[in-house]
Amino acid sequence: MSPAQDVSALSPRRNLMKISTYLRVLALVLLQSFSAMPWGNATAAEFPSKPIRLITPYAAGGSTDTLARIVGPKMSEALGVPVVVEAMPGANGAMALSHLAKSAPDGYTMLITTASPIVVNPHTFPNVPYDPLKDFTHISLVARSEAAFLVNPSIPANSLQQLIDLSKTRPIRIGVAGAGGQPELILAKINTDSGAQFDVIPYNGGGPAIIDAVAGHVDGVLNDIAGNVGPMVKAGKLRSVAVLTSNDKSAMLPGAATLANQSLPTQWELRNWLVLLGPANMPPAISEKLRKLVSDVVADTGVIENLKTGSMVPFASESTAEAHEFITNEYMIFRDIQKQTGVKVE
């Protein structure tokens, strides 16, 4: 082989070495650039330095909006920056959660949601544009509430078992907030487990369903015990046949029978909790600072009273890991219920 031929043969190798060196330098530059971003080296001491967005996935007036407006001012007071509540309704919560998943993980965009968008809808809706276990930082549970099976006083049933038996002899129409959410899934499970024949009537929110139950346009409603539900039950406009909790007593409807009181399956519990989320990969120091803040805020006596007015009680997590474990477990519970009942929104 001539010297010229030898050099020619080595040229591709030299080119590969140059490319390899270039790629290593590029990777180092990109790494340094990422580290310089506000979330790359953020510390709890530096955070926050500008207003925070607190998104809710439903229209104003619901439980997420109520909770955000209870805890938001207290968070703002403690952090020294405005916490701006922003409703972003649409696609059964998917619009807001998809937006959050794409936001910078710097702590300046957070979201409060109920259980359905994060642990129910991924099983009942096609093509949900986020992974609830991978695309978010589960900062902390915040509060929880109860739900009840309520009927119009004209319905001859004083317990859930009596209502189940009645449904086997005549149609019983039950209103629920939205299609494919937790109320419909629980109602379908009751049907599957007991042989009940409740007809699901989806509404665009719990408010209209409650109004129609009072008016007798539907026989009953499966809904949160929120707002004016308690006064309506007390006034005799609605009757509770069961508070869907596994506890012996209801915190929201004192004296009303629960699933446990009636020896009914606790798997019929409607699990109403609200959680604070951030985008995935938030700096641990910031997510922990926010988790601790949530714990402090919901322990405030004024906040507790405001939560009670909104038919909620504090439900803070002791760590972000605990919040993640809780949500993962709830996700699996509703995955199994969906498989059992076959509820799907097409």
Phi and psi in degrees as a GROMACS rama.xvg file:
@    title "Ramachandran Plot"
@    xaxis  label "Phi"
@    yaxis  label "Psi"
@TYPE xy
-77.5362  159.887  SER-2
-55.8685  -38.5006  PRO-3
-63.3936  -42.3919  ALA-4
-63.8113  -36.8066  GLN-5
-63.8189  -44.4659  ASP-6
-63.5258  -41.679  VAL-7
-61.9672  -37.9425  SER-8
-69.1478  -30.0114  ALA-9
-84.3784  -17.7745  LEU-10
-56.9179  -46.1605  SER-11
-58.0176  -38.2844  PRO-12
-63.1561  -42.1781  ARG-13
-64.5085  -38.2712  ARG-14
-63.0212  -41.2953  ASN-15
-62.9809  -39.6631  LEU-16
-63.3367  -41.3227  MET-17
-63.7557  -43.3492  LYS-18
-62.4441  -43.1297  ILE-19
-61.3902  -43.0561  SER-20
-63.4197  -41.3701  THR-21
-61.0216  -44.5769  TYR-22
-63.8027  -38.1012  LEU-23
-64.4364  -42.1765  ARG-24
-64.6752  -43.3265  VAL-25
-61.352  -43.0919  LEU-26
-61.4109  -39.9211  ALA-27
-65.6967  -40.8318  LEU-28
-63.7867  -44.6667  VAL-29
-63.1943  -40.2388  LEU-30
-62.7044  -43.2558  LEU-31
-66.4614  -37.2132  GLN-32
-65.4616  -42.5909  SER-33
-62.6254  -41.0558  PHE-34
-64.3091  -26.2126  SER-35
-80.8526  -13.6365  ALA-36
-66.5294  156.283  MET-37
-60.3599  -30.1263  PRO-38
-91.7044  -8.28462  TRP-39
-73.5168  -35.795  GLY-40
-129.97  24.3558  ASN-41
-65.7835  144.342  ALA-42
-121.68  158.549  THR-43
-62.3617  -33.5051  ALA-44
-66.3756  -35.6022  ALA-45
-81.4297  -21.3102  GLU-46
-93.597  135.849  PHE-47
-98.7706  163.497  PRO-48
-127.442  6.82027  SER-49
-155.699  169.689  LYS-50
-58.0923  151.539  PRO-51
-111.919  136.282  ILE-52
-92.0523  129.353  ARG-53
-117.933  101.069  LEU-54
-87.2424  144.934  ILE-55
-122.039  141.542  THR-56
-87.5484  4.70186  PRO-57
-129.505  167.957  TYR-58
-65.7042  159.755  ALA-59
-58.378  144.228  ALA-60
106.923  -16.5928  GLY-61
-84.9924  -175.406  GLY-62
-66.6403  -35.6524  SER-63
-67.3074  -42.6583  THR-64
-65.3683  -42.3056  ASP-65
-59.9883  -47.2551  THR-66
-64.7323  -43.1109  LEU-67
-59.9349  -37.271  ALA-68
-81.1952  -14.8879  ARG-69
-82.1138  -47.9437  ILE-70
-87.7901  -25.1336  VAL-71
-56.4995  -50.5892  GLY-72
-61.7041  -36.3578  PRO-73
-68.6451  -37.9503  LYS-74
-64.6242  -42.5067  MET-75
-60.9318  -43.6527  SER-76
-60.4991  -42.3025  GLU-77
-74.6867  -34.4452  ALA-78
-88.4379  -20.9878  LEU-79
81.1896  14.368  GLY-80
-136.015  157.419  VAL-81
-64.6674  139.963  PRO-82
-112.257  107.666  VAL-83
-97.0635  116.256  VAL-84
-80.0087  129.499  VAL-85
-134.341  114.992  GLU-86
-78.1362  133.013  ALA-87
-135.025  67.043  MET-88
-73.4831  158.868  PRO-89
140.855  140.927  GLY-90
55.542  41.616  ALA-91
54.8784  38.8147  ASN-92
94.6859  -13.8725  GLY-93
-66.1409  -33.2938  ALA-94
-62.0716  -47.4731  MET-95
-67.9478  -43.5403  ALA-96
-69.4788  -35.2904  LEU-97
-64.7285  -39.8759  SER-98
-62.5263  -43.8894  HIS-99
-62.7083  -42.5717  LEU-100
-60.3552  -29.0127  ALA-101
-92.9265  -2.32614  LYS-102
-79.4648  159.637  SER-103
-64.9782  136.04  ALA-104
-82.7681  54.6892  PRO-105
-109.401  2.82178  ASP-106
89.2508  -2.76161  GLY-107
-94.4755  -3.10434  TYR-108
-131.836  118.423  THR-109
-132.467  171.921  MET-110
-147.727  139.302  LEU-111
-108.827  127.218  ILE-112
-136.889  158.105  THR-113
-80.778  -178.07  THR-114
-68.3986  -39.9289  ALA-115
-55.4063  -49.8101  SER-116
-62.3575  -25.2192  PRO-117
-103.413  -28.4298  ILE-118
-122.062  -7.76484  VAL-119
-112.261  -55.3665  VAL-120
-55.6351  -35.1977  ASN-121
-59.8815  -20.347  PRO-122
-95.145  -23.9004  HIS-123
-107.916  -16.3012  THR-124
-110.636  141.801  PHE-125
-77.1973  143.87  PRO-126
57.2523  44.3928  ASN-127
-63.934  127.215  VAL-128
-83.0675  33.5984  PRO-129
-159.23  156.753  TYR-130
-103.132  113.201  ASP-131
-66.1739  -19.9203  PRO-132
-96.6655  -18.7691  LEU-133
-113.902  -25.4383  LYS-134
-93.1055  2.44748  ASP-135
-137.095  154.307  PHE-136
-93.4866  120.066  THR-137
-86.0026  93.7744  HIS-138
-71.1694  -54.4909  ILE-139
-169.722  144.369  SER-140
-65.757  152.446  LEU-141
-120.778  -50.7418  VAL-142
-153.863  166.777  ALA-143
-142.044  161.586  ARG-144
-140.093  -177.872  SER-145
-117.56  163.858  GLU-146
-129.207  156.12  ALA-147
-134.593  152.797  ALA-148
-93.3075  109.389  PHE-149
-114.288  142.733  LEU-150
-129.876  158.527  VAL-151
-65.9121  140.567  ASN-152
-57.2373  -19.0376  PRO-153
-75.0877  -14.1076  SER-154
-77.762  124.13  ILE-155
-80.1902  67.5642  PRO-156
-150.057  130.582  ALA-157
-111.166  -4.56  ASN-158
-139.638  163.499  SER-159
-66.215  -37.1432  LEU-160
-62.9399  -40.3958  GLN-161
-63.1584  -37.6119  GLN-162
-68.3564  -39.1341  LEU-163
-60.3329  -46.2748  ILE-164
-62.7387  -39.8097  ASP-165
-63.9741  -37.7617  LEU-166
-64.722  -18.7781  SER-167
-82.9571  -8.71119  LYS-168
-112.452  -18.6899  THR-169
-157.101  155.014  ARG-170
-63.9823  134.858  PRO-171
-121.58  114.074  ILE-172
-96.099  122.399  ARG-173
-117.758  122.412  ILE-174
-80.4128  142.084  GLY-175
-135.942  156.798  VAL-176
-83.3299  105.364  ALA-177
80.3211  160.093  GLY-178
-96.826  141.429  ALA-179
80.012  4.16039  GLY-180
-90.4901  -171.452  GLY-181
-61.2948  -42.9334  GLN-182
-57.9261  -44.5286  PRO-183
-64.7055  -38.8456  GLU-184
-65.0643  -42.8193  LEU-185
-67.3276  -39.96  ILE-186
-63.0198  -40.3037  LEU-187
-65.0794  -36.8284  ALA-188
-66.7341  -40.6798  LYS-189
-60.0323  -43.3686  ILE-190
-59.3329  -47.4319  ASN-191
-65.336  -43.954  THR-192
-73.9786  -35.5981  ASP-193
-106.88  -13.3862  SER-194
81.9821  7.75005  GLY-195
-62.4639  159.226  ALA-196
-127.912  56.54  GLN-197
-76.0576  132.933  PHE-198
-91.711  125.965  ASP-199
-84.8786  126.647  VAL-200
-118.916  100.015  ILE-201
-72.2058  139.313  PRO-202
-122.313  162.104  TYR-203
-86.2614  61.7282  ASN-204
120.098  157.929  GLY-205
-72.1332  -32.121  GLY-206
-55.6313  -54.2124  GLY-207
-61.267  -34.2482  PRO-208
-66.2629  -40.9413  ALA-209
-65.09  -43.4314  ILE-210
-58.7628  -43.9263  ILE-211
-70.078  -31.4523  ASP-212
-67.2473  -40.5035  ALA-213
-64.6185  -39.2845  VAL-214
-78.5249  -12.5395  ALA-215
86.7634  10.587  GLY-216
-73.7301  -26.7633  HIS-217
-126.99  161.206  VAL-218
-77.6076  -26.2382  ASP-219
-168.397  -174.217  GLY-220
-149.899  143.875  VAL-221
-109.006  109.822  LEU-222
-155.318  161.729  ASN-223
-56.9302  148.099  ASP-224
-87.1059  86.4978  ILE-225
-136.179  163.72  ALA-226
54.5884  -118.394  GLY-227
-95.8023  11.9854  ASN-228
-62.8108  -48.071  VAL-229
-55.8167  -52.3018  GLY-230
-59.5033  -34.573  PRO-231
-67.1951  -39.5487  MET-232
-65.7679  -43.4784  VAL-233
-63.7558  -34.7228  LYS-234
-82.258  -3.85151  ALA-235
82.7711  11.7747  GLY-236
-80.7256  -23.3797  LYS-237
-137.621  154.317  LEU-238
-122.016  131.935  ARG-239
-86.6513  122.289  SER-240
-96.0375  -14.2688  VAL-241
-173.99  132.863  ALA-242
-86.376  123.433  VAL-243
-82.6679  68.4628  LEU-244
-134.698  152.568  THR-245
-85.1647  -2.91224  SER-246
-76.3718  156.416  ASN-247
-72.2272  -27.3693  ASP-248
-128.957  150.605  LYS-249
-91.8571  131.13  SER-250
-78.3803  -21.8617  ALA-251
-101.07  -30.6301  MET-252
-125.492  78.8043  LEU-253
-54.1871  131.677  PRO-254
91.3303  -16.747  GLY-255
-76.6129  142.736  ALA-256
-71.3993  142.844  ALA-257
-107.33  176.61  THR-258
-58.3469  -42.8761  LEU-259
-63.0248  -41.5591  ALA-260
-60.0742  -34.1361  ASN-261
-96.7435  8.23416  GLN-262
55.2147  39.0941  SER-263
-101.539  158.211  LEU-264
-57.1947  128.137  PRO-265
-71.4042  -12.6543  THR-266
-68.6028  -9.26462  GLN-267
-86.5547  4.65469  TRP-268
-62.4422  132.573  GLU-269
-92.0744  113.256  LEU-270
-93.3512  92.8861  ARG-271
-96.4968  102.997  ASN-272
-135.907  158.727  TRP-273
-126.319  140.012  LEU-274
-129.982  147.936  VAL-275
-97.4018  123.443  LEU-276
-118.601  152.95  LEU-277
-129.2  174.4  GLY-278
-64.8021  160.573  PRO-279
-61.9699  154.626  ALA-280
68.1409  30.9359  ASN-281
-67.0385  144.932  MET-282
-56.4831  129.623  PRO-283
-54.46  -35.456  PRO-284
-63.1979  -36.8385  ALA-285
-76.5722  -44.5437  ILE-286
-63.0758  -35.6162  SER-287
-71.5158  -36.4344  GLU-288
-62.1926  -41.6384  LYS-289
-69.9146  -38.3508  LEU-290
-61.72  -45.6111  ARG-291
-62.5213  -38.4308  LYS-292
-63.036  -43.4794  LEU-293
-58.0881  -45.5551  VAL-294
-59.0143  -42.6237  SER-295
-68.6994  -40.8175  ASP-296
-64.9856  -46.4431  VAL-297
-76.2614  -6.95794  VAL-298
-88.4578  -8.65669  ALA-299
-68.2834  133.172  ASP-300
-62.2917  -37.2249  THR-301
-65.5294  -40.7251  GLY-302
-65.197  -41.4399  VAL-303
-59.2687  -41.7997  ILE-304
-66.2071  -40.5342  GLU-305
-66.52  -37.4174  ASN-306
-63.2526  -42.0447  LEU-307
-61.087  -40.8729  LYS-308
-60.3367  -35.7415  THR-309
-88.1382  13.6713  GLY-310
60.9579  41.5139  SER-311
-132.088  159.63  MET-312
-131.274  155.199  VAL-313
-60.5125  146.635  PRO-314
-153.89  58.463  PHE-315
-83.1875  149.362  ALA-316
-87.1918  150.127  SER-317
-86.6997  -11.0352  GLU-318
-162.665  159.892  SER-319
-66.1427  -32.0267  THR-320
-63.7569  -39.4026  ALA-321
-64.7161  -41.5324  GLU-322
-61.7787  -43.7339  ALA-323
-63.2574  -43.3741  HIS-324
-63.838  -41.6204  GLU-325
-60.8561  -48.4471  PHE-326
-66.3198  -39.3781  ILE-327
-60.3131  -43.1308  THR-328
-64.3707  -43.7636  ASN-329
-62.9056  -39.5368  GLU-330
-58.4755  -43.9295  TYR-331
-67.9749  -38.1244  MET-332
-59.7798  -47.9433  ILE-333
-76.5988  -24.9681  PHE-334
-60.9732  -44.9086  ARG-335
-67.2594  -38.7268  ASP-336
-65.4416  -41.2066  ILE-337
-63.0884  -41.1858  GLN-338
-63.71  -37.5405  LYS-339
-69.377  -41.3643  GLN-340
-93.9235  -25.1588  THR-341
75.773  14.1665  GLY-342
-64.7675  124.989  VAL-343
-143.897  142.447  LYS-344
-106.365  117.399  VAL-345
